[in-house]
Amino acid sequence: LTPKSHARIDYVFNYASNIQFLEYSFNPNSTTNRAIIKEIIEDMHTLMDAGFL
């Protein structure tokens, strides 16, 4: 991978590992984020089935 690709990957993982983002996104009391979480989980299953995760 190129340095630019590595930088993009680092950006995504750094953002996704931010505690405030995780607490907001996965708050079990929030109904606002359920559609987003469902979509993320479906996408992760697709990636796992394809052997990328």
ZADO-1210 file (C-alpha; in nm, 4 decimals, padded with zeros to 6 digits):
<atoms>
<atom x="00.0000" y="00.0000" z="00.0000" code="LEU" pos="1"/>
<atom x="00.1071" y="00.3543" z="-00.0631" code="THR" pos="2"/>
<atom x="00.1750" y="00.6003" z="00.2181" code="PRO" pos="3"/>
<atom x="-00.1462" y="00.7810" z="00.1198" code="LYS" pos="4"/>
<atom x="-00.3458" y="00.4566" z="00.1615" code="SER" pos="5"/>
<atom x="-00.1846" y="00.3961" z="00.4995" code="HIS" pos="6"/>
<atom x="-00.2787" y="00.7488" z="00.6056" code="ALA" pos="7"/>
<atom x="-00.6404" y="00.6899" z="00.5044" code="ARG" pos="8"/>
<atom x="-00.6536" y="00.3614" z="00.6946" code="ILE" pos="9"/>
<atom x="-00.5015" y="00.5262" z="01.0018" code="ASP" pos="10"/>
<atom x="-00.7588" y="00.8054" z="00.9809" code="TYR" pos="11"/>
<atom x="-01.0512" y="00.5623" z="00.9702" code="VAL" pos="12"/>
<atom x="-00.9230" y="00.3485" z="01.2572" code="PHE" pos="13"/>
<atom x="-00.8327" y="00.6501" z="01.4701" code="ASN" pos="14"/>
<atom x="-01.1788" y="00.7973" z="01.4160" code="TYR" pos="15"/>
<atom x="-01.3575" y="00.4681" z="01.4804" code="ALA" pos="16"/>
<atom x="-01.1602" y="00.4063" z="01.7990" code="SER" pos="17"/>
<atom x="-01.2518" y="00.7455" z="01.9479" code="ASN" pos="18"/>
<atom x="-01.4329" y="00.6764" z="02.2772" code="ILE" pos="19"/>
<atom x="-01.6867" y="00.9575" z="02.2315" code="GLN" pos="20"/>
<atom x="-01.7755" y="00.8267" z="01.8852" code="PHE" pos="21"/>
<atom x="-01.8161" y="00.4719" z="02.0165" code="LEU" pos="22"/>
<atom x="-02.0259" y="00.5769" z="02.3153" code="GLU" pos="23"/>
<atom x="-02.2523" y="00.7866" z="02.0946" code="TYR" pos="24"/>
<atom x="-02.2819" y="00.5263" z="01.8202" code="SER" pos="25"/>
<atom x="-02.3401" y="00.2230" z="02.0386" code="PHE" pos="26"/>
<atom x="-02.5531" y="00.3797" z="02.3119" code="ASN" pos="27"/>
<atom x="-02.8137" y="00.1099" z="02.3894" code="PRO" pos="28"/>
<atom x="-03.0641" y="00.3757" z="02.5002" code="ASN" pos="29"/>
<atom x="-03.0535" y="00.5631" z="02.1687" code="SER" pos="30"/>
<atom x="-03.3027" y="00.4832" z="01.8968" code="THR" pos="31"/>
<atom x="-03.1514" y="00.7380" z="01.6579" code="THR" pos="32"/>
<atom x="-02.8460" y="00.5279" z="01.5747" code="ASN" pos="33"/>
<atom x="-03.0105" y="00.1874" z="01.5330" code="ARG" pos="34"/>
<atom x="-03.0346" y="00.2145" z="01.1533" code="ALA" pos="35"/>
<atom x="-02.6697" y="00.3176" z="01.1310" code="ILE" pos="36"/>
<atom x="-02.5563" y="00.0324" z="01.3568" code="ILE" pos="37"/>
<atom x="-02.7640" y="-00.2170" z="01.1567" code="LYS" pos="38"/>
<atom x="-02.5994" y="-00.0965" z="00.8363" code="GLU" pos="39"/>
<atom x="-02.2493" y="-00.1186" z="00.9869" code="ILE" pos="40"/>
<atom x="-02.3131" y="-00.4732" z="01.1079" code="ILE" pos="41"/>
<atom x="-02.4520" y="-00.5815" z="00.7704" code="GLU" pos="42"/>
<atom x="-02.1479" y="-00.4331" z="00.5947" code="ASP" pos="43"/>
<atom x="-01.9120" y="-00.6082" z="00.8374" code="MET" pos="44"/>
<atom x="-02.0878" y="-00.9406" z="00.7734" code="HIS" pos="45"/>
<atom x="-02.0474" y="-00.8849" z="00.3993" code="THR" pos="46"/>
<atom x="-01.6753" y="-00.8171" z="00.4445" code="LEU" pos="47"/>
<atom x="-01.6363" y="-01.1233" z="00.6671" code="MET" pos="48"/>
<atom x="-01.8216" y="-01.3463" z="00.4185" code="ASP" pos="49"/>
<atom x="-01.5950" y="-01.2186" z="00.1406" code="ALA" pos="50"/>
<atom x="-01.2868" y="-01.2962" z="00.3513" code="GLY" pos="51"/>
<atom x="-01.1751" y="-00.9366" z="00.3985" code="PHE" pos="52"/>
<atom x="-01.2206" y="-00.9392" z="00.7784" code="LEU" pos="53"/>
</atoms>
